Amino acid sequence: MDAYLAVVSKREVRQYTTEPIPEATLTRILQAGRATGSSRNRQPWAFVVVTDKSHLAALSRHAYSPGNLTGCAAAVVVAVEGDRDRFDAGRVAQNMMLAAWALGIGSCPNGFTDEGAAGAALGLPAGMRLPTVLTLGRPAPGAPRPRPGADPERVLGRVKRKPLEAVVHREQYRPPASA
Ligand SMILES: Cc1cc2nc3c(=O)[nH]c(=O)nc-3n(C[C@H](O)[C@H](O)[C@H](O)COP(=O)(O)O)c2cc1C
């Protein structure tokens, strides 16, 4: 799938079939995370893959949306060394989710209510930050479908986001007229 089409067609998928993710597919997704750039190429991250149902249930107790974790085929916790690495974690997460999308695997980023407790449950060193856990799985019937179309410009017309003019400022920021 074309990279731009992957970006604009992607939906967040929270409903998954029970089908396990083939190991080769999971590896490709993780390699997309590994290939991500980072500040000074420090690669300050660890990816913890969780597929065991009892481990997913334990981890879900620290998640904002527990059902996303208990219902997924695999979760990938993106842990980073410190707060300054959160941007790099975001880059990793989006790369993995886009790689997954192009392989027909749905995903959703999830937040932890207590990063320390989640990290301890996974055996991560104390002090590591857990900006996100990605839930992954084959989209279930009824899950959001890709925004349809092969022409990214047309697909963009279906994106429910603020209009470009509301978020882009040329040369200088200008507040909205009503502010
Ligand atoms: C930092 C971050 C944390 C998120 N946490 C959750 C979460 O805990 N639970 C959840 O269901 N979705 C979570 N999401 C997914 C958003 O709700 C999603 O991006 C939004 O609904 C847009 O979805 P769409 O592209 O399918 O329209 C999170 C997204 C981000 C960027």
The ligand as an SDF file (V2000), in Angstrom:
LIG
                    3D

 31 33  0  0  0  0  0  0  0  0999 V2000
   -1.9600    9.3220   22.8280 C   0  0  0  0  0  0  0  0  0  0  0  0
   -3.2070    8.5590   22.4310 C   0  0  0  0  0  0  0  0  0  0  0  0
   -3.8310    7.7680   23.3770 C   0  0  0  0  0  0  0  0  0  0  0  0
   -4.9850    7.0690   23.0410 C   0  0  0  0  0  0  0  0  0  0  0  0
   -5.5750    6.2940   23.9780 N   0  0  0  0  0  0  0  0  0  0  0  0
   -6.6770    5.6050   23.6790 C   0  0  0  0  0  0  0  0  0  0  0  0
   -7.2600    4.7610   24.6590 C   0  0  0  0  0  0  0  0  0  0  0  0
   -6.7880    4.6710   25.8030 O   0  0  0  0  0  0  0  0  0  0  0  0
   -8.3600    4.0720   24.3210 N   0  0  0  0  0  0  0  0  0  0  0  0
   -8.9030    4.1600   23.0660 C   0  0  0  0  0  0  0  0  0  0  0  0
   -9.9070    3.4880   22.8190 O   0  0  0  0  0  0  0  0  0  0  0  0
   -8.3520    4.9270   22.0930 N   0  0  0  0  0  0  0  0  0  0  0  0
   -7.2460    5.6560   22.3720 C   0  0  0  0  0  0  0  0  0  0  0  0
   -6.6610    6.4390   21.4090 N   0  0  0  0  0  0  0  0  0  0  0  0
   -7.2070    6.4420   20.0230 C   0  0  0  0  0  0  0  0  0  0  0  0
   -7.9860    7.7280   19.6660 C   0  0  0  0  0  0  0  0  0  0  0  0
   -9.2160    7.7110   20.2930 O   0  0  0  0  0  0  0  0  0  0  0  0
   -8.1040    7.8020   18.1290 C   0  0  0  0  0  0  0  0  0  0  0  0
   -6.8970    8.3120   17.6880 O   0  0  0  0  0  0  0  0  0  0  0  0
   -9.2850    8.6430   17.5800 C   0  0  0  0  0  0  0  0  0  0  0  0
  -10.4730    8.0460   17.9890 O   0  0  0  0  0  0  0  0  0  0  0  0
   -9.2840    8.7700   16.0570 C   0  0  0  0  0  0  0  0  0  0  0  0
   -9.7210    7.5600   15.4700 O   0  0  0  0  0  0  0  0  0  0  0  0
  -10.0360    7.4150   13.8580 P   0  0  0  0  0  0  0  0  0  0  0  0
   -8.7560    7.7190   13.1400 O   0  0  0  0  0  0  0  0  0  0  0  0
  -10.4590    5.9870   13.6410 O   0  0  0  0  0  0  0  0  0  0  0  0
  -11.0840    8.4220   13.5040 O   0  0  0  0  0  0  0  0  0  0  0  0
   -5.5150    7.1510   21.7380 C   0  0  0  0  0  0  0  0  0  0  0  0
   -4.8610    7.9610   20.7880 C   0  0  0  0  0  0  0  0  0  0  0  0
   -3.7340    8.6480   21.1310 C   0  0  0  0  0  0  0  0  0  0  0  0
   -3.0700    9.5300   20.0860 C   0  0  0  0  0  0  0  0  0  0  0  0
  1  2  1  0
  2  3  1  0
  2 30  2  0
  3  4  2  0
  4  5  1  0
  4 28  1  0
  5  6  2  0
  6  7  1  0
  6 13  1  0
  7  8  2  0
  7  9  1  0
  9 10  1  0
 10 11  2  0
 10 12  1  0
 12 13  2  0
 13 14  1  0
 14 15  1  0
 14 28  1  0
 15 16  1  0
 16 17  1  0
 16 18  1  0
 18 19  1  0
 18 20  1  0
 20 21  1  0
 20 22  1  0
 22 23  1  0
 23 24  1  0
 24 25  2  0
 24 26  1  0
 24 27  1  0
 28 29  2  0
 29 30  1  0
 30 31  1  0
M  END
$$$$
